[in-house]
């Protein structure tokens, strides 16, 4: 009997405790019930993450520097505070821009600092636009419009500079000397060329009205080598680390040789050969400079490639080994580009015909080159070849050179 009474008392206490827990759980959010160890501030921030406060808009860089120190600026925007100031002054963004104006609505004015910071933060890492609302005080549609305008502006202004190697004629002899001093082979090679493959979202069969009826878009952009839908880019890298030529996007089904023919780089290198006729050796003969690539390219008057085939000798193999140590710098720059601007490696954000993929990569490469110019010899490729890139002012001023 006593044991039964004791059991009933224990059961009653358990019921009372359960009732108290139910009362307490009515005062907390469902997320806190699932994770009781988390602090209340975390859930308060998560609840407000989808809101935006217009008073937090970064209308000047001072408002950004007041919220983020130097290290935080580099994490969020990939540039330090003084580097952001240089970009703010040199990239040429308008002081303010009115976007979305219609006959019945005057649109909205966005400031120069917002164009720069939103673009850098969006490219730095793939995230939802809603996650950026508390940082910039803008809604998701506003953030999308600002980002698309900023990358489109840089593409329109600087794409020709990234397409033509002819503007680098004054630097080519020094670059060839740096490569020869490091590798000891071919004192006439001034840059390395290669292609890269970037995975994209599977394109829909009706992505472009009228086009999918005549062309199998999915097959055209499917890479059998990578077994994914992809686009390709062709780049040429100098020993200072700068990407001095960018072409793309090219369908993922094609190869590097076909992309080279389509890019028109052969004509640009031929014009460069004419511009470099004034450079002569000690005997007074004009020096011919070359770009070095893998066996996918053909030997020509301006292109050298790795030696391969049945007739290859041991000496040829040694030359290939030495030159591959320099050619790897192209892969280094691809890796640094995707490490700094991870949005370019987010395949779900690269939607063919629905997002300006070309603008994203042009802006990313341009910003990478700007960062290398400001960091100087700190870049991996620049350290390897002991070759210092030009200053930021010198680099960005080349876009209006008459030789373009």
C-alpha positions in Angstrom: 0.0 0.0 0.0 2.8 2.4 0.9 4.6 1.6 -2.3 1.4 2.3 -4.3 1.0 5.7 -2.6 4.6 6.6 -3.3 4.2 5.7 -7.0 1.1 7.9 -7.3 3.0 10.8 -5.7 5.9 10.5 -8.2 3.4 10.3 -11.1 1.6 13.5 -9.8 4.9 15.4 -9.6 5.8 14.3 -13.1 2.5 15.6 -14.4 2.9 18.9 -12.7 6.4 19.3 -14.1 5.1 18.5 -17.6 2.4 21.1 -17.2 4.9 23.7 -16.1 7.0 22.9 -19.2 4.0 23.4 -21.4 3.4 26.8 -19.9 7.0 27.8 -20.4 7.1 26.7 -24.0 4.2 28.9 -24.8 6.5 31.9 -24.1 9.3 30.8 -26.5 9.6 30.5 -30.2 9.5 27.1 -32.0 13.1 27.5 -32.9 14.1 27.9 -29.2 12.2 24.7 -28.4 14.2 22.8 -31.0 17.5 24.4 -29.9 17.2 25.3 -26.2 20.9 26.0 -25.8 20.9 28.9 -28.3 20.8 32.4 -27.0 17.8 34.6 -27.4 19.8 37.2 -29.4 20.4 34.7 -32.2 16.7 34.1 -32.7 15.9 37.8 -32.5 18.4 38.4 -35.3 17.0 35.5 -37.4 13.5 36.9 -37.0 14.6 40.3 -38.2 16.9 39.0 -41.0 14.2 39.5 -43.6 13.6 43.1 -42.8 15.5 46.1 -44.0 16.0 49.5 -42.3 16.5 52.3 -44.8 18.4 54.2 -42.1 21.2 51.6 -42.5 21.9 52.5 -46.1 25.6 52.9 -46.8 25.4 56.2 -48.8 29.1 56.9 -48.1 32.1 54.8 -47.4 32.4 56.5 -44.0 29.2 54.8 -43.0 30.7 51.5 -44.0 33.9 52.1 -42.1 32.0 53.1 -39.0 30.4 49.6 -38.9 33.3 47.4 -40.2 36.9 47.6 -39.3 39.8 46.8 -41.7 39.7 43.0 -41.2 35.9 42.9 -41.5 36.0 44.9 -44.7 38.4 42.3 -46.2 36.1 39.4 -45.1 32.9 41.0 -46.4 34.2 42.9 -49.4 37.6 41.3 -50.2 39.3 44.6 -50.0 40.8 46.6 -47.1 39.5 50.1 -46.2 42.2 52.0 -48.0 41.8 49.8 -51.1 38.0 50.4 -51.1 38.8 54.1 -51.1 41.0 53.6 -54.2 38.4 51.6 -56.0 35.8 54.2 -55.1 37.9 56.9 -56.8 39.3 55.0 -59.8 36.5 52.6 -61.1 34.5 55.5 -62.4 31.1 54.8 -61.0 28.7 57.7 -61.2 28.1 59.7 -58.0 24.5 58.6 -58.0 22.2 56.7 -60.4 18.4 56.6 -60.7 17.2 53.1 -61.5 13.6 52.0 -62.3 12.2 55.3 -63.5 8.9 55.0 -65.4 6.3 57.4 -66.6 4.4 57.2 -63.4 7.2 56.7 -60.9 10.5 58.6 -60.6 12.5 55.5 -59.7 15.0 55.3 -56.8 18.4 56.9 -56.4 21.3 54.7 -55.4 24.7 56.2 -54.3 28.1 55.4 -55.6 29.2 53.6 -52.4 26.1 51.3 -52.6 26.9 50.2 -56.1 30.5 49.3 -55.1 29.8 47.6 -51.8 26.7 45.7 -52.9 28.6 44.3 -55.9 31.6 43.3 -53.8 29.5 41.7 -51.1 27.4 39.8 -53.5 30.4 38.4 -55.4 32.3 37.5 -52.3 30.1 34.6 -51.3 26.8 33.1 -52.6 23.9 34.0 -50.3 20.3 35.0 -50.5 19.5 38.6 -51.2 17.3 38.6 -48.1 20.4 37.9 -46.0 21.9 41.2 -47.2 19.0 43.3 -46.2 20.1 44.1 -42.6 23.6 45.1 -43.9 22.6 47.5 -46.6 19.1 48.7 -45.6 17.7 47.8 -49.0 15.0 45.3 -50.0 15.8 42.2 -52.1 14.5 43.8 -55.4 16.6 46.9 -54.8 19.7 44.8 -54.0 19.2 42.8 -57.2 18.9 45.9 -59.3 22.0 47.6 -57.8 24.1 44.4 -58.3 23.0 43.9 -61.9 23.7 47.6 -62.7 27.1 47.6 -61.1 28.4 44.5 -62.9 26.9 45.8 -66.2 28.6 49.1 -65.8 32.0 47.6 -65.3 31.5 45.2 -68.3 30.5 48.1 -70.6 33.4 50.2 -69.5 36.3 47.7 -69.2 35.5 44.6 -71.3 37.5 45.8 -74.3 40.5 46.3 -72.0 40.2 42.7 -70.9 39.8 41.4 -74.5 42.9 43.0 -76.1 46.5 42.2 -75.2 47.7 45.0 -77.5 47.7 47.6 -74.7 50.5 45.7 -72.9 53.3 46.2 -75.4 55.4 48.3 -73.1 55.4 45.6 -70.4 56.0 42.5 -72.7 59.8 42.6 -72.8 60.0 42.8 -69.0 57.5 40.0 -68.6 59.5 37.8 -71.0 62.7 38.4 -69.0 60.9 37.5 -65.7 59.7 34.2 -67.2 63.2 33.4 -68.6 64.9 34.2 -65.3 62.6 31.8 -63.4 62.3 28.9 -65.9 65.4 29.3 -68.0 63.6 28.3 -71.3 62.5 30.5 -74.2 63.4 34.1 -73.5 60.5 35.1 -75.9 57.5 33.8 -74.0 55.6 36.6 -72.2 52.3 35.0 -71.1 50.5 31.7 -70.6 47.1 30.7 -72.0 44.5 28.1 -71.0 40.8 27.6 -70.6 38.6 26.9 -67.6 35.2 25.2 -67.2 32.5 26.5 -64.9 29.5 24.5 -64.0 26.1 26.1 -64.5 22.5 25.2 -63.8 20.9 22.9 -66.3 19.3 25.1 -68.9 15.6 24.7 -69.5 14.5 23.5 -72.9 12.5 26.7 -73.5 14.9 29.2 -71.8 15.0 31.4 -74.9 11.8 31.6 -77.0 12.5 30.5 -80.6 16.1 29.4 -80.0 15.4 26.0 -78.3 13.3 25.1 -81.3 16.3 25.2 -83.6 19.2 24.4 -81.2 19.4 21.7 -78.5 20.6 24.1 -75.8 21.1 21.4 -73.2 23.3 19.4 -75.5 25.2 22.4 -76.7 26.3 23.4 -73.1 26.8 19.8 -71.8 30.4 18.9 -71.2 31.0 15.2 -71.8 34.4 15.5 -70.1 33.0 17.0 -66.9 29.6 15.3 -67.3 27.8 18.5 -66.3 26.3 21.5 -68.1 29.0 24.1 -68.2 30.5 27.2 -69.9 34.1 27.8 -70.7 36.4 30.9 -70.5 39.7 31.5 -72.1 42.3 33.5 -70.2 45.9 34.7 -70.7 48.0 35.3 -67.6 51.1 37.5 -67.4 53.9 36.7 -64.9 52.8 39.5 -62.7 49.5 37.6 -62.1 47.3 39.9 -64.2 44.7 38.3 -66.5 45.4 40.3 -69.6 42.9 38.5 -71.8 39.4 37.1 -71.1 37.0 35.5 -73.5 33.7 33.8 -72.8 31.4 32.4 -72.1 31.8 29.6 -74.6 29.5 26.5 -74.8 30.9 23.8 -72.5 30.8 21.2 -75.3 33.6 22.9 -77.3 37.3 22.5 -76.8 40.1 25.0 -76.2 41.2 25.1 -79.8 37.7 26.0 -81.0 37.4 28.6 -78.3 40.7 30.1 -79.4 39.4 30.4 -83.0 36.2 32.0 -81.9 37.8 34.5 -79.6 39.7 36.4 -82.2 42.8 36.3 -80.1 44.9 35.3 -83.2 44.2 38.6 -84.9 44.9 40.6 -81.7 48.3 38.8 -81.3 49.1 39.5 -85.0 48.4 43.2 -84.3 50.6 43.0 -81.3 53.4 41.5 -83.4 53.2 44.6 -85.6 53.3 47.0 -82.6 56.4 45.2 -81.2 58.5 45.5 -84.4 60.5 48.3 -82.7 61.9 45.9 -80.1 65.2 44.4 -81.4 68.0 42.3 -80.0 71.7 43.1 -79.9 72.1 42.3 -83.6 69.3 44.7 -84.6 66.8 41.9 -85.4 63.2 42.3 -84.3 62.3 40.0 -81.4 59.2 37.8 -81.8 57.2 37.2 -78.6 55.0 34.2 -78.0 52.2 33.0 -75.8 52.7 29.5 -74.4 49.8 27.0 -74.1 49.1 23.3 -73.7 48.9 20.8 -76.6 45.3 21.9 -77.4 46.7 24.9 -79.2 48.7 25.0 -82.4 52.2 26.4 -83.0 52.0 29.6 -85.0 53.8 32.9 -85.5 52.6 34.0 -82.1 51.8 30.8 -80.2 53.9 28.0 -78.7 52.7 24.8 -77.2 53.9 21.8 -75.3 55.8 19.3 -77.4 54.0 15.9 -77.8 53.8 13.0 -80.2 55.8 9.9 -81.1 58.9 11.8 -82.1 59.3 13.5 -78.7 62.8 13.2 -77.2 64.0 13.2 -73.6 65.1 16.8 -74.1 61.6 17.7 -75.3 60.1 16.1 -72.2 62.4 18.2 -70.0 61.3 21.3 -71.8 57.7 20.4 -71.2 58.4 19.8 -67.5 60.1 23.2 -67.1 57.4 25.1 -69.0 54.6 23.4 -67.1 56.0 25.0 -63.9 55.2 28.4 -65.4 52.0 27.4 -67.1 50.4 26.4 -63.8 50.1 30.1 -63.0 46.9 30.2 -65.1 45.4 27.6 -62.7 46.6 29.7 -59.7 44.7 32.7 -61.0 41.6 30.7 -61.6 41.8 29.4 -58.0 42.4 32.9 -56.6 39.4 34.3 -58.6 37.0 31.7 -57.2 38.4 31.9 -53.7 37.9 35.6 -53.5 34.6 35.7 -55.4 32.9 32.4 -54.6 29.7 33.5 -56.2 31.3 32.8 -59.6 31.6 29.1 -58.5 27.9 28.8 -57.4 26.3 26.9 -60.3 22.7 27.5 -59.1 23.3 31.2 -59.4 24.7 30.8 -63.0 21.5 30.4 -64.9 21.9 30.5 -68.7 19.8 33.1 -70.5 18.3 34.2 -67.2 21.3 35.9 -65.5 24.2 37.9 -67.1 26.9 35.4 -66.5 29.2 37.2 -68.8 29.0 40.4 -66.7 29.7 38.5 -63.5 33.0 37.1 -64.8 34.1 40.3 -66.4 33.5 42.2 -63.1 35.2 39.4 -61.1 38.3 39.3 -63.3 38.6 43.1 -63.3 38.3 43.3 -59.5 40.9 40.5 -59.1 43.3 42.5 -61.3 42.6 45.6 -59.3 43.4 43.8 -56.1 46.6 42.4 -57.5 47.7 45.9 -58.6 47.1 47.3 -55.1 48.8 44.3 -53.4 51.8 44.4 -55.6 54.3 41.5 -55.1 51.9 39.8 -52.6 50.2 37.7 -55.3 51.3 34.1 -55.7 52.2 34.4 -59.3 54.0 37.7 -58.9 56.1 36.2 -56.1 56.9 33.1 -58.1 58.2 35.1 -61.1 59.4 38.1 -59.0 57.3 40.4 -61.3 55.6 43.5 -59.9 52.2 44.5 -61.5 51.5 48.1 -62.5 49.7 50.4 -60.1 46.0 50.6 -60.0 45.9 54.0 -61.8 48.2 52.7 -64.6 46.0 49.6 -65.0 42.6 51.3 -65.2 43.9 54.1 -67.4 44.6 51.6 -70.2 41.0 51.2 -71.2 41.0 54.4 -73.3 44.3 53.7 -75.0 44.1 54.4 -78.7 45.7 51.0 -79.5 42.6 49.2 -78.3 
